[in-house]
Amino acid sequence: MVEAQKRLSHTTLKRRQRFHPKRDVRPAVLAKANRLVIWVAAFIGLSFLAIVILQAVLG
């Protein structure tokens, strides 16, 4: 049982990827990009709601 667990964990589970400064994007850049994506999605959603409400009021 222990041998099977060792074999499974070694072959199927990936080890945690570490941050590589020359190869990977910095975590701060990723956080900023995520905030931008959330902001844009919220803006699009609110714009859609505003258009729907405006059409309901006028039409």
N, C-alpha and C positions, 0 to 999 in steps of 0.2 A: 504493500500500500504506500509506504513512504517512498519507495523507489519510483513508483508510477507518478506520484505527486512531484517528485524532483524532476522527472523527465518531462512532464507536462509543463511545469512552470518554466523550465529552461527552454523548451522549444516553442511553446505557443504564446507565452506572455512576454511582451516586449519590456525591456527595462526603461525606466523613466528617462525621457530625453532631456539632456541638460542644455542650458543656454550656451551657445557658442558665439562669442562676440564678433568674429569675422564672418561667420556664415549665416547667422540668424538675425531676424529683425529684433530690435530692442523691445522689451516688454512695454516700455512707456509709449513707444510708437504704436504698438498693437492696441493699447488701452485708448489712445487718442483716436485711432481709426474706429474702434468699437463705439466710442461716444459719438463720433460723427455719423456712423451708420444709424444708430438709435435716434439721433436728432433728425436726420433726413426722413426716416420712417415715420416718426411722430408728425413731422411737418406735412408729409403726404397724407397721412390719415386725417389730420385736422382739416386740411384743405378739402379732402373728399367730403367730410362731414359738413363743412361750411357750404359747399356747392349743393349738397342734398337738401340742407335746411333752406337755403336760398330759393331753390326750385320749388320746395313745398310751400314757402310763403308767397312767392310770386305766382305760382301756377296753381 
